[in-house]
Every structure is written in structure tokens, then in C-alpha cells.
Amino acid sequence: MNYLFQNGDLALRLMQDAPEEYERLLNWLSDRRVAAYYDGLQCRHTQQSIRQKYGPCVRGEEEVTPCIAEYEKRPIGYMQFYPVVDNYDCRGLVDFSSYKRPMAIDMFIGEPDLWNKGIGSSLLCCLCTYLAQSLGVDAVFIDPKTENVRAIRCYRKAGFVPVCVIPKREEMDGKLWDNLILCWQGKK
């Protein structure tokens, strides 16, 4: 396994191009409690759709780096990071030119029994530290729906600060949702 970091009971490793990895994502994203916040309740994933969506990233064909989060050596969630480029829609409300190497993160804990235990914020702190120290990243952005109070609390606990709200930025379950853009810049 190719680990990006291991910190006590927490670890983050690169996702592998293996059937069990795609099956794990399918199981997580098929859980209505997870889907309600990540892809939506109307999204019906299949083995094929998961391979089509995540396979190119896993094989390095896209700039997204997909990872599996572990807690006590148990796979518990998904995290990905990627450079902020023009298609990271902030409608001109964020000046990315003021950063040398900004990244964006998406994540979910796929095991609801581990929600609200501080694991997500700890993983985020470790990932942001890794990105800053190993890749020279000077800002990390994350963009939850404004209604996702638990996620926002997690991100703020990890040191992310609100930047702006983008109205009607994300479509899910036939509705346009507002996104809160948050930024982590590490210690100044």
C-alpha cells in the first residue's frame, strides 16, 4: 500500500485500481446516510458507474488524487485532492491568483458509526499538513453545501475558515444548492 501519511490510528493511502476498492466505494455511496450528503439520494451507482467515475483518477489519467482513509487499519472513507483550476467554480468571488499552489479537497466518511467522533477533522488536519509539507500547497479549499452543518463543523474544527457562499452552485437530487467555500492556509 502506498500511504501518504500514518498518524496514530489514522492513515491515508492512495486508492488502488482493484475490484475490492471499487466495491467499497459502491457500498459506501449506496448507503443513504452517505449519499444524502455526497452524490444525492437519486443517484444510483453501479459497479460500472463507480469504475467509470473513479478509475481514470486511480490510474493517473486525471489530476485528481483519490485516496482511502483508514482508522485503526480499517478503510472508513474517501478523500481526494486536486489542483484548483479555472473549472473550480467560485464565480469570481475567490481570487486564486493570490496563492502559489491552491488545492481542493472532497471527502466523506463512509462508515456512519464513526461520524461525530473527530475522525474527519483529524484526517483533514493530517492531509492539509501533508499537502503543505510534501507538495508545497499554500491553500486548501473545500465546498460543502450550506445545509451540511456537520461537515462544516468538521472543516472549521480542522482549521478551515469561511470565504464566501456561492448561490445555486451544485445540483443534487433535482435541486440547486448553495455551497460554502472554506479555506485552510495552515499556520501563518
Secondary structure, DSSP 8 states (H G I E B T S, - for coil): --EEEEETTEEEEE--SSHHHHHHHHHHHHSHHHHTTTT-TT----HHHHHHHHHHHHTTSSS-EEEEEEETTEEEEEEEEEE--TTS--TTSS-GGG-SSEEEEEEEES-GGGTTSSHHHHHHHHHHHHHHHHH---EEEE--BTT-HHHHHHHHHTT-EEEEEEEEEEEETTEEEEEEEEEE----
